[in-house]
Amino acid sequence: MTLSYSHAHQQGSGTTEVVAVLVAITDHTARVLTVDQGKLLPNGPLMPLHRSLQAGVRQWVEEQTQQPLGYLEQLYTFVDTNRRNIDGHALVYVSYLGLVQEQEAQTQPLQSQALWRDWYDYFPWENHLDGMPSMIVDFIVPALLDWVDKAKDTVTQQRRRQRVELCWGLTELMLTSGESKDINAGSETTSDSTYEGKEWVAEHVLLRYEMLYEAGLIPEAPTYLPSPQKNSLPADWSQFIGVPMYYDHRRVIATAISRLRAKIEYRPLIFGLMPDVFTLSQLQQSVEALSGVRLHKQNFRRLLDSQNLVIETGRSSSAQRGRPAKLYRFRHDIELQSLLMDSKLPKRK
């Protein structure tokens, strides 16, 4: 099937689709389940035989991937004005977020078209596990500053600049054509340095994606032009901007990542992604995979102790090197809502 990133609805006269973002963590990597060689999420039209939206999601996921579903919640409803049915009506699709445990993601046989993909393949700028990626400093911020500079008036320029600062964790942006400069007052930066300034807010994934879309810097945007036609972008721009998807499916993933990153700060959704037993290091690495930032080990463990979220199993892992680590499980017997409201992730290092 050959599709453009925006094309007419092929399913007939229906106006509603459902789409699912299934998330798993395997080998400490956050992944999403895709179809059509990673260009689409599991999706399909809402049919009269579906008794509910969720029933439609479960049917299409099962048919297209064979992946069983556990935890599922509704994300957001989108209107795709670029896609219309045969009667000319814009398509509405309702997105869902599902969590899959590691064992199920590793052992469940999938349909040939289904593929688990690292979600940072689609959003490489969101991976700060090794610090702020150099692509932000060297490529993305200069391209956004060029977009700021092209605003029609000074008021719009100022607003765009403030949005860039807030979304990308930067301060005192200096509009400089063709040259990357430090956003800190008066100091210069080299290509391998990182910006310091406002705090990087991990859950602003959707805001950052939509800014790149608005600026025409990603292939899904109607104003996007390949780098040979757009002199402000380097020839290898596609290497920095992530894998594109059909329709608005990458935007749906951005919505899911934002939701997960926000909710793990006050609800233990991480346990819907963990195996039945795990070490504390495995748990921390899984939270880091979702948040995209490193967490302080001692603070993380004090948090677990204070919230009474886990319990020892009395067993240890069979580590090949070093001392075996204690194995834990989630305290299923605790009423979730009583322990969630004050739970916070510890600050990064």
Secondary structure, 3 states (H helix, E strand, C coil): CCCCCCCCCCCCCCCEEEEEEEEEEECCEEEEEEECCCCECCEEECCCCCCCHHHHHHHHHHHHHCCCCCEEEEEEEEEEEEEECCCCCEEEEEEEEEEECHHHHHHCCCCCCCEEEEHHHCCHHHCCCCCCCHHHHHHHHHHHHHHHHCCCCHHHHHHHHHHHHHHHCCCCCCCCCCCCCCCCCCCCCCCCCCCCCCCCCCCCHHHHHHHHHHCCCCCCCCCCCCHHHCCCCCCCHHHCCCCCCCCCHHHHHHHHHHHHHHHCCCCCHHHHCCCCCECHHHHHHHHHHHHCCCCCHHHHHHHHHHHCCEEEEEEECCCCCCCCCEEEEECCCCCHHHHHCCCCCCCCC
